Amino acid sequence: MVAGPGAGKTATIVERMQRILEEDSNRVVSLFTFTRTSRLDTENKLKSALGKTTVEQAPSSVPRVSTLHTFAKRLVHRFADAVGLTPDFIVLNERMGETALILAEVIEDLGIAVSTETLETGLSSFRANAEWPDDSKLSTSESTAVISKFEELAAFYDAVDMAGLVSKACIILSNNAQALPPVHLQVDEYQDLNPADQELVHLASSNPSSEVVVVGDDTQSIYGFRDANPEGIRTLWQSKEWTQMALTVSHRLPRHILLAAHTLVADRDYLGAPSNLPPGDGALITVLRCTTAQLQAKAIAAQIRRMREDSQNALGGALCLKDFMVLCPTANQVSNVSTSLTEMGIPVRTAKKETMPDSVWRFVLLMRMLSGRDNLALRQWLDLIDIAPTDVQEMRRKAQGKDVALFEWCEQYGGIVVTDFLKALERLRAAQLVTAEFQTALRATPGLILDEALSKVVDDSLPYLPFSGRIVTHINEAYGLLERDEPGLDSADEEDRVLVSTMYASKGLEAEIVFIPWMNASVMPVPGRDELEEERVFYVALTRAKRDVILVFFESYDSSNHRRLRNEAMSPFLQKIQDHLHIKSIKAADLKKQ
């Protein structure tokens, strides 16, 4: 199924799942989504239609609604021994540097002159495409050795990287046709999946009794930097093995936005490009041409205040702040606009995740070691208790050489410093049932940072004792390091604030009124990025509005020709749809009048 913005693809999927489950609630029915936000949105719609119990109590290990990585993780846990892991394996936390740590050990063991950043990029590309990038400056034999050594070290730590979950799930399904029962499978945003993800979908749906619906829109393919494969949906569309369906009518987009969006991509031959277009009604998209970059946020604030006074929402009530959304090309501009709007008294929210303090991360490592013999957590702790890096590497190599777990080796040969820490860990484990004793033992643990951030987290964690695994989950969810089971950091904020986001992060979102500032030729397309994908990014941003979109750019000065650029300063994407625009000049004096 190919469906453009506002064509009702999510509603169609949800209704299909609802009808299948109404016929037989024991059927294996699942939806794979690309993002956590999409998962939560679809899951909440299903719960509203079918009830919480029907959605949450799936009759098999296949979740009703999940991201592809969550599905892969469940499958790998179930068949861990088939891919050389234990059922208690850990997923490397990339944001906290665990993948980089193992890659640093790869570099050390292989003696190659390359950065961990280069290897992370190469590993990501290999996981997605089964190929190492050409610009990595590694020979074929070196890149092969890197993958082999990384897998060896990850197995030693009983760990797997996030993208590696998909690879291992593919191995399981390739070798065990009975791993999954017949399934009614829905796959959303297929164009955003990389080739490995799409192979997992193929394998998950390979049972002849399975029924599969794949939904995509190549016009909204904006994740090339994640190796997304929009060709996948085109291949299925041309295949005789699939039944094709196109949802061609947009039920959400106002016609003046739909017509502009069509003009933007009309010459690109996308499957999901707007069709069945309504006749124009003369309405145009408003563009604010500010005399300076600094006026953009002020112009947006003035528009929000005026529209809240003079306009109503779709239900006839007053417009709330959360009815507005501001979408920027880059994260720096999100920060700029957010700060400016806040200073002008406009409450905002952003999708930025809170960074986990180092003290809290150390506490997470401790809880992981209390929950189980987490060798990677121990490996990281060895760096925190005054052991020289060369000695840590030697300890790790000796444990590997003896084919024993790092915990086991440290217990036998770790030395005084390591032994003292392991004793402190045992005191913590013994004290988990008594809050005061646990806090006393915690303060005496070598390597821990006792600060305000940790104190708050410890206080919040005490009710979960002695279940240290739940503490780890709770903290990782709070900092956005783990997908929540309930609405949280990734869900729509119910507070009445204006959402300020990047255009990339707006996928799947919508608002009554959308502002898109920084639409200058020097800014959009963002320098250094693929121009065709940037055009699709703007297309996605343009089609988030349920009622109206207001574009903003600023005049600039051409020093080489000694002249001021007015309309010439706007992005080539705006120039492409210029017949659909009404451009208004905004000066500082105009805003003072308002």
C-alpha positions in Angstrom: 0.0 0.0 0.0 1.4 3.4 -1.1 -0.1 6.4 0.7 0.9 10.0 0.9 0.5 12.4 3.9 -3.0 12.5 5.3 -4.3 9.7 3.1 -5.3 7.6 6.1 -2.7 4.8 6.1 -2.5 4.5 9.9 -6.3 4.5 10.1 -6.4 1.8 7.5 -3.8 -0.4 9.3 -5.5 0.0 12.6 -8.9 -0.8 11.2 -7.5 -3.9 9.5 -5.9 -5.1 12.8 -9.2 -4.3 14.6 -11.3 -6.4 12.3 -8.9 -9.4 12.3 -8.8 -9.4 16.2 -12.6 -8.9 16.5 -12.9 -12.1 14.4 -10.4 -14.0 16.6 -8.5 -12.4 19.4 -6.1 -15.3 19.5 -4.7 -14.6 16.1 -1.1 -13.5 15.9 -1.5 -9.9 14.6 1.4 -7.5 14.7 2.4 -4.1 13.5 6.0 -3.1 12.9 6.7 0.6 13.0 9.9 2.6 12.4 9.8 5.0 15.3 8.8 4.8 19.0 6.4 7.8 18.5 4.6 5.9 15.7 4.4 2.7 17.9 2.8 4.6 20.8 0.4 6.4 18.6 -0.8 3.3 16.9 -0.9 1.2 20.1 -3.1 3.9 21.8 -5.5 3.9 18.9 -5.8 0.1 19.0 -6.3 0.1 22.8 -9.1 2.7 22.3 -10.7 0.5 19.7 -10.2 -3.0 21.2 -9.4 -2.5 24.8 -6.1 -2.6 26.7 -6.2 -6.4 27.4 -6.7 -7.5 23.8 -3.7 -5.4 22.6 -1.3 -6.2 25.4 -1.9 -9.9 25.9 -0.7 -11.2 22.7 -1.0 -15.0 22.5 2.7 -15.5 21.3 6.1 -13.9 21.6 5.2 -11.6 18.7 4.1 -8.2 20.2 1.0 -6.6 18.9 2.8 -3.3 18.1 6.5 -2.8 18.2 9.5 -1.2 16.5 11.5 -3.6 14.4 14.4 -3.6 16.9 12.1 -4.4 19.8 10.7 -7.4 17.8 14.2 -8.5 16.9 15.3 -8.3 20.5 12.4 -10.5 21.7 13.2 -13.0 19.1 16.9 -13.1 19.9 16.2 -13.5 23.6 14.0 -16.5 22.8 16.6 -18.2 20.6 19.8 -16.7 22.1 21.7 -19.9 22.1 21.3 -20.2 18.3 23.4 -17.1 17.8 26.0 -17.7 20.5 24.4 -15.6 23.3 22.8 -16.3 26.6 19.2 -15.4 27.3 20.5 -12.6 29.6 22.6 -10.9 26.9 22.8 -7.1 26.9 22.3 -4.6 24.1 25.2 -2.2 23.7 24.3 1.4 24.8 25.7 3.4 22.0 24.8 6.8 23.5 26.8 5.9 26.6 29.8 4.8 24.6 29.6 1.0 25.0 29.9 0.3 21.2 32.9 2.7 21.0 34.5 0.9 24.0 34.5 -2.4 22.2 35.6 -0.8 18.9 38.6 0.8 20.8 39.5 -2.7 21.9 39.2 -3.9 18.3 41.7 -1.2 17.3 44.0 -2.2 20.1 43.9 -5.9 19.3 44.3 -5.5 15.6 46.9 -2.6 15.8 45.2 -0.6 13.1 45.4 3.2 12.7 41.8 4.3 12.5 39.4 6.1 14.8 36.5 4.6 16.7 34.2 7.0 14.9 35.3 5.6 11.5 34.7 2.1 12.7 31.2 3.0 14.1 30.2 4.4 10.7 31.6 1.3 9.0 29.9 -1.1 11.3 26.5 0.7 10.9 26.9 0.5 7.1 27.9 -3.2 7.3 24.9 -4.0 9.4 22.5 -2.3 7.0 23.9 -3.3 3.6 26.4 -6.2 4.4 29.1 -3.9 2.9 31.8 -1.8 4.4 31.8 1.9 3.1 34.3 2.6 0.4 35.6 5.8 2.1 36.6 4.1 5.3 40.3 3.9 4.3 40.4 0.3 5.4 41.4 -2.6 3.0 39.0 -5.4 2.4 41.1 -7.7 4.7 41.1 -5.1 7.5 37.4 -4.5 7.4 36.8 -8.2 7.5 39.1 -8.5 10.5 37.3 -5.6 12.2 33.9 -7.3 11.9 35.4 -10.7 13.1 37.1 -9.1 16.1 34.0 -7.0 17.0 31.8 -10.2 17.0 34.4 -12.0 19.1 34.6 -9.3 21.7 30.8 -8.8 21.8 30.4 -12.5 22.4 32.9 -12.4 25.2 30.8 -9.7 26.9 27.6 -11.5 26.0 26.4 -8.4 24.2 25.1 -7.3 20.8 24.9 -3.9 19.1 21.4 -2.6 18.3 21.7 -3.1 14.5 23.2 -6.5 15.2 19.9 -7.6 16.8 18.4 -7.4 13.3 21.3 -9.5 11.8 20.9 -12.2 14.5 17.1 -12.2 14.2 17.6 -12.8 10.4 20.0 -15.8 11.2 17.4 -17.3 13.6 14.5 -17.0 11.1 16.7 -18.3 8.2 17.7 -21.4 10.1 14.4 -22.1 12.0 11.3 -21.8 9.9 9.2 -22.6 13.0 10.5 -19.7 15.1 7.4 -17.7 14.2 3.8 -18.9 13.7 1.6 -17.7 10.8 1.2 -14.0 11.4 -1.0 -11.1 10.2 1.8 -8.6 9.8 1.5 -4.9 9.1 4.8 -3.0 8.3 4.6 0.8 8.4 7.1 3.3 6.8 8.7 0.6 4.8 10.7 3.2 2.8 12.6 4.1 6.0 13.9 0.6 6.7 17.4 -0.4 5.5 18.0 -3.5 3.4 18.7 -5.7 6.6 15.5 -4.5 8.2 13.6 -5.3 5.0 15.1 -8.8 4.9 13.9 -9.3 8.5 10.4 -8.4 7.4 10.6 -10.8 4.5 11.8 -13.6 6.8 9.2 -12.8 9.5 6.4 -13.1 6.9 7.7 -16.1 4.9 5.3 -18.6 6.4 2.8 -19.4 3.5 -0.1 -18.9 5.9 1.0 -15.4 6.9 -0.7 -12.3 5.5 1.4 -9.2 5.1 0.6 -5.6 4.4 3.6 -3.3 3.7 2.9 0.4 3.7 5.3 3.1 2.4 5.7 6.4 0.7 9.0 7.0 -1.2 8.2 10.7 -1.3 8.8 10.8 2.5 12.0 8.8 2.5 14.3 11.1 4.6 16.6 8.7 6.4 19.4 8.1 3.9 21.9 8.8 6.6 20.6 5.7 8.3 20.9 3.6 5.1 17.2 3.7 4.4 16.2 1.9 1.2 13.3 3.5 -0.6 14.0 1.2 -3.5 12.5 -1.6 -1.4 8.9 -0.2 -1.6 9.3 0.4 -5.4 10.5 -3.2 -5.9 7.4 -4.6 -4.1 5.2 -2.2 -6.1 6.5 -3.7 -9.3 6.4 -7.3 -8.1 3.8 -9.7 -9.4 3.8 -11.4 -6.0 2.2 -8.5 -4.3 -1.2 -6.9 -4.6 -0.9 -3.1 -5.0 -3.1 -0.5 -3.4 -2.8 3.2 -3.5 -4.5 5.7 -1.2 -4.7 8.7 -3.4 -6.9 11.2 -1.5 -5.5 13.3 1.3 -8.1 13.7 4.0 -6.0 16.0 6.2 -4.1 18.5 4.0 -5.7 21.8 3.0 -5.8 22.0 -0.8 -3.4 25.0 -1.1 -0.8 23.0 0.8 -1.5 19.8 -1.1 -1.1 21.6 -4.5 2.2 23.2 -3.4 3.5 19.8 -2.2 2.5 18.3 -5.6 4.4 21.1 -7.4 7.5 20.5 -5.2 7.9 16.8 -6.2 5.9 16.6 -9.5 9.0 15.9 -11.6 10.4 13.2 -9.4 8.3 10.2 -10.3 7.6 9.2 -6.7 5.0 6.4 -6.0 3.6 8.4 -3.1 3.4 11.8 -4.9 0.1 13.6 -4.5 -2.6 12.5 -6.9 -6.4 13.0 -7.3 -5.7 16.7 -6.8 -8.6 19.0 -6.0 -9.0 22.2 -7.9 -7.4 25.3 -6.5 -9.4 27.7 -4.5 -7.1 30.7 -4.8 -5.6 30.3 -1.3 -1.8 30.7 -1.1 0.8 29.8 1.5 2.0 32.8 3.5 5.7 33.5 3.5 7.3 36.0 5.9 10.4 37.7 4.4 12.1 39.2 7.4 14.8 41.9 7.1 17.1 40.1 9.4 17.5 36.5 10.7 16.8 37.6 14.3 13.3 38.8 13.3 12.2 35.3 12.4 11.4 34.2 15.9 9.8 37.6 16.7 7.6 37.3 13.6 6.6 33.8 14.6 5.7 34.9 18.2 3.6 37.8 16.8 1.8 35.4 14.5 1.0 32.9 17.3 -0.4 35.7 19.5 -2.5 37.2 16.7 -3.9 33.8 15.6 -4.8 32.8 19.1 -6.8 35.9 19.5 -8.5 35.9 16.1 -8.8 32.2 15.1 -10.3 28.9 16.2 -9.2 25.3 16.0 -10.9 22.6 14.0 -13.5 22.0 16.7 -14.4 25.6 17.0 -12.6 26.3 20.2 -9.7 28.6 21.0 -6.3 27.7 19.5 -3.9 26.4 22.2 -0.2 26.7 22.1 0.1 23.0 21.3 -1.8 23.6 18.1 1.4 25.3 16.8 4.6 23.6 15.6 7.9 25.2 14.5 10.1 23.1 12.3 13.8 24.0 11.6 16.4 22.6 9.3 19.0 21.8 12.0 19.2 21.2 15.8 21.2 24.5 16.2 18.3 26.4 14.8 15.9 24.6 17.0 17.9 25.8 20.0 18.0 29.3 18.6 14.3 29.5 18.0 13.4 27.8 21.3 15.5 30.3 23.3 14.0 33.3 21.5 10.4 32.2 21.8 10.9 31.4 25.5 12.4 34.9 26.1 9.3 36.4 24.5 7.0 34.5 26.8 6.0 31.7 24.4 6.3 28.3 26.3 8.0 25.7 24.1 8.9 22.0 24.2 11.5 20.2 22.2 12.3 16.5 21.5 15.7 16.8 23.0 16.5 13.9 25.3 18.1 14.6 28.6 21.8 13.6 28.9 22.5 11.0 31.5 25.0 12.4 34.1 28.2 10.3 34.5 27.3 9.6 38.2 23.9 8.2 37.2 25.5 6.0 34.4 27.9 4.5 37.0 24.9 3.7 39.2 23.3 2.0 36.2 26.4 -0.1 35.8 26.3 -1.1 39.4 22.7 -2.1 39.2 23.5 -4.2 36.1 26.1 -6.0 38.0 23.7 -6.6 40.9 21.1 -7.9 38.5 23.5 -10.4 36.9 27.1 -11.0 36.2 27.3 -8.3 33.6 30.9 -8.6 32.3 30.7 -5.4 30.1 29.6 -3.3 33.2 32.5 -4.8 35.1 34.9 -4.0 32.3 33.8 -0.3 32.4 34.1 -0.3 36.2 37.7 -1.4 36.0 38.5 1.9 34.3 36.9 3.7 37.3 39.0 2.3 40.2 42.5 3.5 39.4 43.7 0.6 37.3 45.9 1.6 34.4 44.3 1.2 31.0 47.1 -1.2 29.9 46.4 -3.4 32.9 42.7 -3.4 32.2 43.4 -4.6 28.6 45.8 -7.3 29.9 43.1 -8.5 32.3 40.5 -8.7 29.5 42.9 -10.5 27.2 43.9 -13.1 29.8 40.3 -13.8 30.6 39.6 -14.3 26.8 42.7 -16.5 26.5 41.5 -18.7 29.4 38.0 -18.8 27.8 36.4 -17.6 31.1 34.1 -14.7 31.9 35.7 -11.5 33.0 33.9 -11.8 36.4 35.3 -15.2 36.9 38.8 -14.2 36.0 38.7 -11.1 38.3 37.5 -13.1 41.2 40.5 -15.4 40.9 43.3 -13.1 39.7 42.0 -9.5 39.9 44.3 -8.2 42.6 43.6 -6.2 45.7 41.9 -3.2 44.1 39.5 -5.4 42.1 38.9 -7.7 45.0 38.0 -4.7 47.2 35.4 -3.6 44.6 33.9 -7.1 44.3 33.5 -7.2 48.0 31.8 -3.9 48.0 29.5 -5.2 45.3 28.6 -8.2 47.5 27.8 -5.9 50.4 25.5 -4.0 48.1 23.8 -7.2 47.0 23.3 -8.3 50.6 21.9 -4.9 51.7 19.2 -4.6 49.0 16.4 -5.6 51.4 17.1 -2.8 53.9 17.1 0.7 52.5 19.4 2.3 55.1 22.0 -0.5 54.8 21.8 -0.2 51.0 22.5 3.5 51.1 25.4 3.0 53.5 26.9 0.3 51.3 26.4 2.5 48.2 28.4 5.4 49.7 31.3 3.0 50.4 31.5 1.6 46.8 34.8 2.5 45.1 34.4 4.5 41.9 30.9 5.9 42.5 30.3 9.7 42.2 28.2 10.9 45.0 26.4 14.1 43.7 23.0 15.6 43.6 22.0 13.9 40.4 22.8 10.5 41.8 21.0 11.2 45.1 17.8 12.0 43.3 18.0 8.9 41.1 18.8 6.7 44.2 15.8 8.1 46.0 13.6 7.4 43.0 15.0 3.9 42.7 14.7 2.7 46.3 11.0 1.5 45.9 12.2 -0.9 43.2 14.7 -2.7 45.5 15.7 -5.6 45.5 14.8 -5.7 41.8 17.9 -4.0 40.4 16.9 -5.0 36.8 13.8 -2.9 37.1 15.9 0.0 38.4 18.0 -0.2 35.3 14.9 -0.2 33.1 13.3 2.7 35.0 16.4 4.9 34.6 17.1 4.0 31.0 13.4 4.9 30.1 13.7 8.2 32.0 16.7 9.3 30.0 15.3 8.0 26.6 17.9 5.2 26.4 15.2 2.5 26.3 11.8 2.4 24.6 9.0 3.0 27.1 6.0 0.7 27.4 3.8 3.7 28.2 3.7 7.3 26.9 6.7 9.2 28.2 9.6 11.2 26.7 8.7 9.9 23.3 5.0 10.6 23.3 3.2 13.8 22.6 3.5 16.3 25.5 0.1 17.2 26.8 1.3 20.5 28.3 0.2 23.6 26.4 3.4 24.5 24.7 4.6 25.1 21.2 6.6 22.2 19.8 10.0 23.2 18.2 11.7 20.5 16.3 13.9 19.7 13.4 12.2 18.9 10.1 13.6 15.4 10.3 12.0 14.7 13.6 8.6 15.9 12.5 7.9 12.7 10.6 4.5 11.4 11.8 3.6 14.6 13.7 0.9 17.1 12.8 -0.4 20.4 14.1 -3.0 23.0 13.2 -0.5 25.6 12.2 3.1 24.9 11.2 5.9 27.5 10.9 9.0 26.6 8.9 11.8 29.3 9.4 15.3 29.5 8.0 14.1 28.8 4.5 17.1 30.5 2.9 19.2 29.3 0.0 22.2 29.4 2.3 20.5 27.2 4.9 18.0 24.9 3.1 19.1 22.5 1.6 21.5 22.2 4.6 25.1 22.4 3.2 26.8 19.0 2.9 23.6 17.0 2.8 22.0 15.3 -0.2 19.9 17.9 -2.0 17.2 15.5 -3.2 16.7 14.1 0.3 16.6 17.6 1.7 13.8 18.4 -0.8 11.9 15.4 0.6 12.6 16.6 4.2 11.0 20.0 3.3 8.1 18.0 1.7 7.5 16.2 5.0 7.6 19.4 7.0 5.3 21.2 4.6 2.7 18.4 4.9 2.5 18.4 8.7 -0.1 21.1 8.8 -3.8 20.4 9.2 -4.9 23.9 8.6 -2.0 26.2 7.4 1.7 26.5 7.1 3.7 29.7 7.3 7.2 29.8 5.8 9.8 32.2 7.0 13.1 33.4 5.6 15.3 36.5 5.8 17.0 38.9 3.5 20.7 38.9 3.1 23.5 41.0 1.5 25.5 39.9 -1.5 28.9 41.4 -0.8 30.4 40.4 -4.1 27.8 42.3 -6.1 27.1 44.9 -3.4 23.3 44.4 -3.4 20.6 43.3 -1.0 19.0 40.0 -1.7 15.3 39.9 -1.0 13.2 37.2 -2.7 16.5 35.9 -4.2 17.6 34.9 -0.8 14.9 32.2 -0.4 15.6 28.5 -0.7 15.4 26.9 -4.1 12.6 24.8 -2.7 10.5 27.9 -2.2 11.5 29.2 -5.7 10.2 25.9 -7.1 6.7 26.5 -5.6 6.7 30.3 -5.9 3.3 30.4 -7.7 1.8 29.0 -4.5 3.2 31.6 -2.2 2.2 35.0 -1.0 5.3 36.8 0.3 5.0 39.5 2.9 7.9 41.7 4.0 8.4 41.9 7.8 10.4 44.8 9.3 11.1 45.4 13.0 8.7 48.4 12.9 5.9 46.1 11.7 6.3 43.9 14.8 6.3 46.8 17.2 2.9 47.8 15.8 1.6 44.4 16.8 
